[in-house]
Amino acid sequence: MDHKKADNADTQGVLRVLEEVERWLADRSWSAADRPLDQLLDLKRAAGTTVSVVLPALDEEATVGAIVEVIRRELIEGLPVPLVDELVVIDSGSADRTAEVAAKAGARVVHRDEILPRIPALPGKGEVLWRSLLATTGDIVCFVDADLRDFSAAFVSGIVGPLLTDPGVQFVKAMYDRPLGDAPGQGGRVTELVARPLLNLHWPQLAGFVQPLGGEYAVRRSLLERLPFPVGYGVELGLLVDALHTVGLDALAQVDVGVRLHRHQDGQALGRMAAAIYRTAQVRLSRGHLVRPELTQFERGPEGFVPRTYAVDTEERPPMRGVQEYGRRHVA
């Protein structure tokens, strides 16, 4: 009898979560077309809100210039009030012409190592995003990956829109179709094989996010500065989970911006990304001891398969509002 009561309680709990996700999908999922640009500009001007767009970039000379040009042409220049007040490319050590191309296209380019130099930089995307809070001033910070092709300004205006129109929204992810070659799809390989199962099993309230690992999202600075940042590829999962626990599900939203085309990683790189994402989830589940923060993969050599072992990203940066330089800037 006790087992039956427990099973019934579990079933009721699952149903409640499903109902909450369905309600959230209806209330907090929109299309970029739902909020016309002129409406956003009027609201932005009335409220005096400022918007910073950050492009983390590593060897993206082929695409970063076109992204910057679209944002400048459609969201900054020739408007009664610019939607984007700051457009910053954070170069994390590119060996190509990324910085030169981005600056020529009209972005302000800052090298990762120039930000907070007293703390030696660690490799990883999350490190760049964390440091970008010190290199920008906007009330809303919008992150956009620098490897996108056929970029649309809706990737910015779409996800900034809910933050300008609804004071209860604090964190907005882009959602989109994400084809792999000629095959249509709504997710990436790491998303479907790692992130989505983790979220559904451990944070089912977040099961409604179409692109939980997507690199395009806009967040109020007042929330970002309170969150820790995993330094590597786990940053998107970590921020999403921590935002849920910090401000609740109804403060999170997503906006359909169409189709995302970008450069795809090979299988081994995806394996390293998956390990970092799993580790990020593990930390948030238990804050427990990590037995082996390494991932061994195999490559075929002349004499058979050769093991290659990589460190898994385990470092995290603390909430930015606890960093002295950040606090001093706000006082100033």
Secondary structure, DSSP 8 states (H G I E B T S, - for coil): -HHHHHHHHHHHHHHHHHHHHHHHHHHHEEEGGGS-HHHHHHHHHHHT--EEEEEEESS-TTTHHHHHHHHHHHHTTTSSS-S-SEEEEEES--SSSHHHHHHHHT-EEEEGGGSSTTS---SSHHHHHHHHHHH---SEEEE--TTEES--THHHHHHHHHHHH-TT--EEEEEEE--BTTB--SS-HHIIIIIHHHHHHH-GGGTT-S-TT-S-EEEEHHHHTTS-EESSTTHHHHHHHHHHHHH-GGGEEEEEEEE-EE----HHHHHHHHHHHHHHHHHHHH----S--EEEEEEEETTEEEEEEEE----EE--GGGSHHHHHHHH-
